[in-house]
Amino acid sequence: MSLKQKTVSGLTWNFGGNFINQFVAFIFGIILARLLTPREYGLVGMISIFIALAEPFVNSGFSQALIRKKQCTRIDFSTVFYFNFFIGVICYLILFFSAPYISSFFKEPQLTLIARIVGLIIIINSTVIIQNTILTINLNFKLLTKISLFSSFLSGLLGIVLAYKGYGVWSLVYRTLAQQILNSAMLWINNRWNPGGLFSFRVLKELFGFSSKLLASAILDKVYFNIYNLIIAKYFSAKELGLYTRAKMFKDMGSDMITEIIAKVSFPVLAKCQDEPLRLKNNYKIFLKCTMFIVLPLMFGLSAVSESLILALLGDKWKEAIIFLQLLAFVGIFYPMSRFSVNLMYVYGRSGLVLKLEILVKALVVPAIIIGVKFGIKYMIIAMIITSFIGFLFKAYYSGRLLNYTVWEQIKDFKYGFFLAVCIGIVLFFIGKIGNLNPIVTLLIQIFTSVIIFIGLSEILRISEYMFIKGIIFEKLNKGIKK
């Protein structure tokens, strides 16, 4: 199978499978949100901050280093596996003994036990980083997707049953733990890789030259994306953190999910053509333009339908999350641009440059936090939009220099996606203002209208990104029919 065929196959499975997976998780999430309260989600959100901060230490950037490496040996994988597991155990022990202090910090007595149970996923996840890395290098997203869907579905059912029986916050705790256990077990059963007794400090040292800067960047990234949760939990309440995290969930399902699906496939693909500058640039532009063509209309549309979406799916007890979602959608616009810029710099081995940029960009979080504490969460999100835009400009400038692809050229390449986004956003906003309609009816009308506008204008204007995506879909459908 050629690299192009592997790429298309990887994108198809990763996108289609993740869409189904996210849809299943979304449905379970809606049911759970109706059974539980914002405060219960906020309690789990508090602990999730510390779980997220442990992730970069456990991975330590070795996964990306292995993907970028042209030829990986068995001892490479085994060495990183044992290192990941060791750091995972250390991080869990730190969390275990810190749990009472975390509970005291947030003034929530339940958090001690919750932290010690949920924290087990740090160790569980550390055992499958290499399994995921091997499958990613081989572009085997078909297996990754099936495993993810299986674990998400069963754990979701467990969470609903427990919530219905009155387990409250523990239904979220056990659901999270069950999902990671199932995912880990299925990866070990299906991938059939084992570390053996191989370990080499030489390999660790060799990989660490590249991964150390990724580690520092990842730590800054995790701190940046979780510091807002920490500030909300500390200076506001568990309820408001729950409202914020639910709104962020909807934003993440659009911008972050699509970006991560494509970025996960694009990184190994771009790494394979790192010695061919023209081919690398063409592939990079295709990935970036197609992603933004989807994300821009999606985020503008999400902001416009926030009210009907929250009321129809979650109910009146979540209505305070509407304004958060309306604003967070615009934060999501800049995530793909920044993510792909960083990916490109990693392909070129410029992890040091990424670290410097992360330090510069993440420093902007300080004024956003001050604004949030002083004026409220809404104004903090507005500050996040501004800092996200500034961060994109910096990263796009330096990544563009590597490809001779200026910031202005990048922005011009998003023109069709932006045009569709504005059209969809304006129309959906006015539909939402029609009075006396049930929120569910309003939401269905908005979704149907957005699809008509998106496809209709794309067909009329023969937009290249749309035609490219359409060609891939029809190619896969035709092959499926012939089989």
C-alpha positions as CSV (number, residue, x, y, z in Angstrom):
1,M,0.0,0.0,0.0
2,S,1.4,3.4,-1.0
3,L,1.8,6.3,1.5
4,K,-1.1,8.1,-0.1
5,Q,-3.3,5.0,0.3
6,K,-2.2,4.6,3.9
7,T,-2.9,8.2,4.6
8,V,-6.4,8.1,3.1
9,S,-7.1,4.8,4.9
10,G,-5.8,6.3,8.2
11,L,-7.8,9.4,7.8
12,T,-11.0,7.5,6.9
13,W,-10.7,5.2,9.9
14,N,-9.5,7.8,12.3
15,F,-12.1,10.3,11.2
16,G,-15.1,8.0,10.7
17,G,-14.2,5.9,13.8
18,N,-13.6,8.9,16.0
19,F,-16.9,10.5,14.8
20,I,-18.8,7.4,15.8
21,N,-16.8,7.2,19.0
22,Q,-17.4,10.8,19.9
23,F,-21.1,10.5,18.9
24,V,-21.5,7.5,21.3
25,A,-19.6,9.4,24.1
26,F,-21.7,12.5,23.3
27,I,-25.0,10.6,23.7
28,F,-23.8,9.0,26.9
29,G,-22.6,12.4,28.1
30,I,-26.0,14.0,27.4
31,I,-27.8,11.2,29.4
32,L,-25.4,11.5,32.3
33,A,-25.6,15.3,32.3
34,R,-29.4,15.0,32.7
35,L,-29.0,12.5,35.5
36,L,-26.2,14.5,37.3
37,T,-25.6,18.1,38.3
38,P,-22.9,20.6,37.2
39,R,-21.3,20.3,40.7
40,E,-20.7,16.6,40.3
41,Y,-19.0,17.2,36.9
42,G,-17.0,20.0,38.6
43,L,-15.6,17.6,41.2
44,V,-14.3,15.2,38.6
45,G,-13.0,18.3,36.7
46,M,-10.9,19.3,39.7
47,I,-9.1,16.0,39.7
48,S,-8.8,15.9,35.9
49,I,-6.5,19.0,36.2
50,F,-3.9,16.9,38.0
51,I,-4.3,13.8,35.8
52,A,-3.7,16.0,32.8
53,L,-0.6,17.6,34.3
54,A,0.9,14.1,34.8
55,E,0.4,13.1,31.2
56,P,3.4,14.9,29.7
57,F,5.8,13.5,32.4
58,V,4.6,10.0,31.7
59,N,5.0,10.3,27.9
60,S,8.1,12.6,28.2
61,G,7.9,13.3,24.5
62,F,9.3,9.9,23.6
63,S,6.2,8.9,21.6
64,Q,6.8,11.7,19.0
65,A,10.5,11.0,19.0
66,L,9.8,7.4,18.0
67,I,7.3,8.4,15.3
68,R,9.8,10.8,13.9
69,K,12.7,8.3,13.9
70,K,13.2,6.7,10.5
71,Q,14.0,3.2,11.8
72,C,12.8,2.1,15.3
73,T,14.2,-1.1,16.9
74,R,12.7,-3.4,19.4
75,I,15.0,-2.1,22.1
76,D,13.8,1.5,21.4
77,F,10.2,0.5,22.1
78,S,11.1,-1.6,25.2
79,T,13.3,1.1,26.7
80,V,10.6,3.7,26.4
81,F,7.9,1.4,27.7
82,Y,9.8,0.7,31.0
83,F,10.6,4.4,31.4
84,N,6.9,5.4,30.8
85,F,5.7,2.8,33.3
86,F,8.2,3.9,36.0
87,I,7.3,7.6,35.6
88,G,3.6,6.6,35.7
89,V,4.0,4.9,39.0
90,I,6.0,7.8,40.5
91,C,3.3,10.3,39.3
92,Y,0.5,8.2,40.8
93,L,2.3,8.0,44.2
94,I,2.7,11.7,44.2
95,L,-1.0,12.2,43.5
96,F,-1.9,9.5,46.1
97,F,-0.1,11.2,48.9
98,S,-1.0,14.7,47.8
99,A,-4.8,13.9,47.6
100,P,-5.6,15.2,51.1
101,Y,-3.9,18.5,50.3
102,I,-5.8,18.8,47.0
103,S,-9.0,18.2,48.9
104,S,-8.1,20.9,51.4
105,F,-7.1,23.3,48.7
106,F,-10.5,23.1,47.0
107,K,-12.4,22.7,50.3
108,E,-14.0,19.5,49.0
109,P,-13.6,16.5,51.4
110,Q,-14.7,13.9,48.7
111,L,-11.7,14.7,46.5
112,T,-9.2,12.7,48.6
113,L,-10.7,9.3,47.7
114,I,-11.8,10.5,44.2
115,A,-8.2,11.5,43.4
116,R,-6.7,8.2,44.6
117,I,-9.1,6.1,42.5
118,V,-9.2,8.2,39.3
119,G,-5.4,8.6,39.5
120,L,-5.0,4.9,38.8
121,I,-5.5,5.8,35.1
122,I,-2.1,7.4,35.1
123,I,-0.5,4.0,35.6
124,I,-2.9,2.3,33.3
125,N,-2.3,4.7,30.4
126,S,1.5,4.5,30.9
127,T,1.4,0.8,29.9
128,V,-0.1,1.5,26.5
129,I,1.8,4.6,25.2
130,I,4.1,2.3,23.2
131,Q,1.2,0.2,21.9
132,N,-0.4,3.4,20.6
133,T,2.9,4.6,19.2
134,I,3.5,1.4,17.2
135,L,0.0,1.4,15.7
136,T,0.4,5.1,14.8
137,I,3.8,4.6,13.1
138,N,2.1,1.8,11.0
139,L,-0.9,4.1,10.4
140,N,-3.1,1.3,11.8
141,F,-5.9,3.6,12.9
142,K,-8.5,0.9,12.1
143,L,-7.5,-1.1,15.2
144,L,-7.1,2.0,17.4
145,T,-10.6,3.2,16.4
146,K,-12.3,-0.2,17.1
147,I,-10.7,-0.4,20.5
148,S,-11.6,3.1,21.4
149,L,-15.2,2.6,20.4
150,F,-15.5,-0.6,22.3
151,S,-14.1,0.8,25.6
152,S,-16.1,4.1,25.2
153,F,-19.4,2.2,24.6
154,L,-19.1,-0.3,27.5
155,S,-17.9,2.3,30.0
156,G,-20.6,4.7,28.9
157,L,-23.3,2.1,29.7
158,L,-21.7,1.5,33.1
159,G,-21.8,5.2,33.9
160,I,-25.4,5.6,33.0
161,V,-26.5,2.5,35.1
162,L,-24.6,3.8,38.1
163,A,-25.9,7.4,37.7
164,Y,-29.5,6.0,37.4
165,K,-28.9,4.0,40.6
166,G,-27.9,7.2,42.5
167,Y,-24.1,6.9,42.6
168,G,-23.7,10.6,41.7
169,V,-20.1,11.7,41.1
170,W,-18.9,8.1,41.5
171,S,-20.7,7.1,38.3
172,L,-18.3,9.5,36.5
173,V,-15.3,8.1,38.4
174,Y,-16.0,4.5,37.7
175,R,-16.9,5.3,34.0
176,T,-13.5,7.0,33.5
177,L,-11.6,4.2,35.2
178,A,-13.5,1.4,33.3
179,Q,-12.8,3.1,29.9
180,Q,-9.1,3.2,30.5
181,I,-8.9,-0.4,31.8
182,L,-10.9,-1.7,28.8
183,N,-8.8,0.4,26.3
184,S,-5.6,-0.9,27.8
185,A,-6.7,-4.5,27.9
186,M,-7.8,-4.5,24.3
187,L,-4.6,-2.9,23.0
188,W,-2.5,-5.5,24.7
189,I,-4.7,-8.3,23.4
190,N,-4.8,-7.1,19.8
191,N,-1.4,-5.5,19.2
192,R,0.6,-8.5,20.5
193,W,3.7,-6.5,21.2
194,N,5.6,-7.1,24.4
195,P,8.6,-5.4,25.9
196,G,10.7,-8.4,26.8
197,G,13.6,-7.7,29.1
198,L,15.3,-5.1,26.9
199,F,16.4,-1.7,28.3
200,S,19.2,0.7,27.2
201,F,20.3,4.0,28.8
202,R,22.0,4.8,25.5
203,V,18.6,4.7,23.7
204,L,17.0,6.8,26.4
205,K,19.8,9.4,26.1
206,E,19.6,9.4,22.3
207,L,15.8,10.0,22.2
208,F,15.9,12.4,25.1
209,G,17.9,14.9,23.1
210,F,14.7,15.5,21.0
211,S,12.0,14.5,23.5
212,S,13.3,16.7,26.4
213,K,12.1,19.9,24.6
214,L,8.8,18.2,23.7
215,L,8.4,17.3,27.4
216,A,8.9,20.9,28.5
217,S,6.5,22.1,25.7
218,A,3.9,19.6,26.7
219,I,4.1,20.6,30.4
220,L,3.6,24.2,29.4
221,D,0.7,23.2,27.2
222,K,-1.0,21.2,29.9
223,V,-0.5,23.9,32.5
224,Y,-1.9,26.5,30.0
225,F,-5.1,24.5,29.2
226,N,-5.7,23.4,32.8
227,I,-4.8,26.6,34.6
228,Y,-8.2,28.0,33.7
229,N,-10.0,25.0,35.3
230,L,-7.8,25.5,38.4
231,I,-8.6,29.2,38.7
232,I,-12.4,28.6,38.3
233,A,-12.4,25.7,40.8
234,K,-10.4,27.8,43.4
235,Y,-12.0,31.2,43.0
236,F,-15.5,30.3,42.0
237,S,-17.2,26.9,42.7
238,A,-17.5,23.3,41.6
239,K,-20.8,24.1,39.9
240,E,-19.3,26.9,37.7
241,L,-16.4,24.6,36.9
242,G,-18.9,21.9,35.8
243,L,-20.7,24.5,33.6
244,Y,-17.4,25.6,32.1
245,T,-16.2,22.0,31.4
246,R,-19.5,21.0,29.8
247,A,-19.3,24.0,27.5
248,K,-15.7,23.2,26.7
249,M,-16.7,19.6,25.9
250,F,-18.9,20.8,23.1
251,K,-16.1,23.1,21.8
252,D,-13.6,20.3,22.0
253,M,-15.8,17.9,20.1
254,G,-15.7,20.2,17.2
255,S,-12.4,21.9,17.0
256,D,-10.1,19.7,19.1
257,M,-11.5,16.4,18.0
258,I,-11.3,17.1,14.2
259,T,-7.8,18.6,14.6
260,E,-6.4,15.7,16.6
261,I,-7.8,13.2,14.2
262,I,-6.1,14.8,11.2
263,A,-3.0,15.8,13.1
264,K,-2.5,12.2,14.4
265,V,-2.5,10.9,10.9
266,S,-0.6,13.9,9.4
267,F,2.4,13.7,11.7
268,P,3.7,10.3,10.7
269,V,2.8,11.1,7.0
270,L,4.8,14.4,7.1
271,A,7.6,12.7,8.9
272,K,8.0,10.2,6.1
273,C,8.6,13.0,3.6
274,Q,10.8,15.3,5.7
275,D,13.6,15.0,3.2
276,E,11.4,16.2,0.3
277,P,10.6,20.0,1.0
278,L,8.2,20.5,-1.9
279,R,6.2,17.4,-1.2
280,L,6.2,18.2,2.5
281,K,4.8,21.7,1.9
282,N,2.1,20.5,-0.4
283,N,1.0,17.8,2.0
284,Y,1.1,20.3,4.9
285,K,-1.1,22.8,3.0
286,I,-3.6,20.1,2.2
287,F,-3.9,19.0,5.8
288,L,-4.2,22.5,7.1
289,K,-6.6,23.9,4.5
290,C,-9.0,21.0,4.7
291,T,-9.0,21.1,8.5
292,M,-9.7,24.8,8.7
293,F,-12.4,24.4,5.9
294,I,-14.3,22.2,8.3
295,V,-13.5,23.8,11.7
296,L,-14.2,27.4,10.8
297,P,-17.9,26.9,9.8
298,L,-18.3,24.4,12.6
299,M,-17.1,26.8,15.3
300,F,-19.1,29.8,14.0
301,G,-22.2,27.6,13.8
302,L,-21.6,26.2,17.3
303,S,-21.5,29.7,18.7
304,A,-24.8,30.5,16.9
305,V,-26.6,27.4,18.1
306,S,-25.3,27.5,21.7
307,E,-28.6,28.4,23.3
308,S,-30.8,25.8,21.6
309,L,-28.0,23.2,21.9
310,I,-27.6,23.6,25.7
311,L,-31.4,23.8,26.4
312,A,-32.3,21.0,24.1
313,L,-29.7,18.5,25.1
314,L,-28.8,19.3,28.7
315,G,-31.9,21.2,30.1
316,D,-32.5,24.4,32.0
317,K,-30.1,23.5,34.9
318,W,-27.2,24.0,32.4
319,K,-28.4,27.3,30.8
320,E,-25.6,29.3,32.5
321,A,-23.2,27.4,30.3
322,I,-24.6,29.0,27.1
323,I,-22.5,32.2,27.2
324,F,-19.4,30.1,28.0
325,L,-20.0,28.0,24.9
326,Q,-20.7,31.0,22.7
327,L,-17.3,32.4,23.5
328,L,-15.3,29.2,23.7
329,A,-16.3,28.4,20.1
330,F,-14.1,31.3,19.0
331,V,-11.2,29.9,21.0
332,G,-11.5,26.7,19.1
333,I,-10.9,28.5,15.8
334,F,-7.2,29.0,16.4
335,Y,-6.4,25.5,17.8
336,P,-5.9,23.7,14.4
337,M,-3.6,26.5,13.1
338,S,-1.4,26.3,16.2
339,R,-1.5,22.5,16.4
340,F,-0.3,22.0,12.8
341,S,2.4,24.6,13.1
342,V,3.8,22.7,16.1
343,N,3.6,19.4,14.2
344,L,5.6,20.8,11.3
345,M,8.3,22.1,13.6
346,Y,8.5,18.7,15.2
347,V,8.9,17.1,11.8
348,Y,11.9,19.4,11.2
349,G,13.3,18.4,14.6
350,R,12.9,22.0,15.9
351,S,11.6,21.0,19.4
352,G,13.8,23.7,20.9
353,L,12.0,26.4,18.8
354,V,8.6,25.0,19.9
355,L,9.7,25.2,23.6
356,K,10.7,28.9,23.2
357,L,7.4,29.7,21.4
358,E,5.4,27.9,24.1
359,I,7.1,29.9,26.8
360,L,6.4,33.1,25.0
361,V,2.7,32.3,24.2
362,K,1.8,30.7,27.5
363,A,3.1,33.8,29.3
364,L,0.0,35.5,27.9
365,V,-2.1,33.4,30.3
366,V,-1.2,35.6,33.2
367,P,-3.3,38.7,32.2
368,A,-6.2,36.3,31.2
369,I,-6.2,34.8,34.7
370,I,-6.1,38.2,36.3
371,I,-9.0,39.4,34.2
372,G,-10.9,36.2,35.1
373,V,-10.4,36.5,38.8
374,K,-11.3,40.2,38.8
375,F,-14.2,40.4,36.3
376,G,-15.5,36.8,35.9
377,I,-15.3,33.7,33.7
378,K,-16.9,35.3,30.7
379,Y,-14.2,38.0,30.5
380,M,-11.5,35.4,31.0
381,I,-12.7,33.5,27.9
382,I,-12.6,36.7,25.9
383,A,-9.0,37.1,27.0
384,M,-8.4,33.5,25.9
385,I,-9.7,34.3,22.4
386,I,-7.2,37.2,22.1
387,T,-4.2,35.1,23.5
388,S,-5.1,32.2,21.2
389,F,-5.0,34.5,18.1
390,I,-1.6,36.0,19.2
391,G,-0.3,32.5,19.8
392,F,-1.4,31.4,16.3
393,L,0.5,34.4,14.7
394,F,3.8,33.5,16.4
395,K,3.6,29.8,15.6
396,A,2.4,30.3,12.0
397,Y,5.2,32.8,11.4
398,Y,8.0,30.5,12.5
399,S,6.6,27.3,11.0
400,G,5.9,29.2,7.8
401,R,9.6,30.2,7.6
402,L,10.5,26.5,7.4
403,L,8.3,26.0,4.4
404,N,8.4,29.4,2.8
405,Y,4.7,29.7,3.6
406,T,4.0,33.1,5.1
407,V,1.3,33.9,7.7
408,W,-0.6,36.0,5.2
409,E,-0.6,33.1,2.7
410,Q,-1.9,30.8,5.4
411,I,-4.7,33.2,6.3
412,K,-5.6,33.6,2.6
413,D,-5.8,29.8,2.3
414,F,-8.7,29.9,4.8
415,K,-10.8,32.3,2.9
416,Y,-13.4,29.9,1.7
417,G,-13.8,28.3,5.1
418,F,-14.2,31.8,6.7
419,F,-16.8,32.8,4.0
420,L,-18.9,29.8,4.7
421,A,-18.5,30.3,8.5
422,V,-19.8,33.8,8.4
423,C,-22.8,32.8,6.2
424,I,-23.7,29.9,8.4
425,G,-23.2,31.9,11.6
426,I,-25.4,34.8,10.6
427,V,-28.2,32.6,9.3
428,L,-28.2,30.3,12.4
429,F,-28.1,33.2,14.7
430,F,-31.3,34.7,13.3
431,I,-33.0,31.3,13.2
432,G,-32.3,31.1,17.0
433,K,-34.1,34.4,17.5
434,I,-37.4,33.1,16.2
435,G,-39.7,33.1,19.2
436,N,-42.1,30.4,20.5
437,L,-40.1,27.4,19.1
438,N,-39.1,24.4,21.2
439,P,-35.3,24.3,21.6
440,I,-35.2,20.9,20.0
441,V,-37.1,22.1,17.0
442,T,-34.9,25.2,16.7
443,L,-31.7,23.1,16.9
444,L,-32.9,20.6,14.2
445,I,-33.8,23.5,11.9
446,Q,-30.4,25.1,12.5
447,I,-28.5,21.9,11.8
448,F,-30.4,21.2,8.6
449,T,-29.9,24.7,7.4
450,S,-26.2,24.7,8.1
451,V,-25.7,21.5,6.1
452,I,-27.6,22.9,3.2
453,I,-25.6,26.2,3.2
454,F,-22.3,24.4,3.6
455,I,-22.8,21.8,0.8
456,G,-24.8,24.1,-1.4
457,L,-22.2,27.0,-1.5
458,S,-19.3,24.5,-1.8
459,E,-20.9,22.9,-4.8
460,I,-21.8,26.2,-6.5
461,L,-18.3,27.7,-5.9
462,R,-16.5,24.4,-6.6
463,I,-14.3,25.0,-3.5
464,S,-11.1,23.0,-3.9
465,E,-11.0,21.8,-0.2
466,Y,-14.6,20.6,-0.5
467,M,-13.9,18.8,-3.9
468,F,-10.8,17.2,-2.4
469,I,-12.7,15.8,0.7
470,K,-15.6,14.8,-1.5
471,G,-13.3,12.9,-3.8
472,I,-11.8,10.9,-0.9
473,I,-15.3,10.1,0.4
474,F,-16.6,8.9,-3.0
475,E,-13.4,7.0,-3.6
476,K,-13.8,5.1,-0.4
477,L,-17.5,4.5,-1.1
478,N,-16.8,3.1,-4.5
479,K,-14.2,0.7,-3.2
480,G,-16.6,-0.4,-0.5
481,I,-19.3,-1.1,-3.1
482,K,-16.9,-3.0,-5.3
483,K,-15.9,-5.2,-2.4
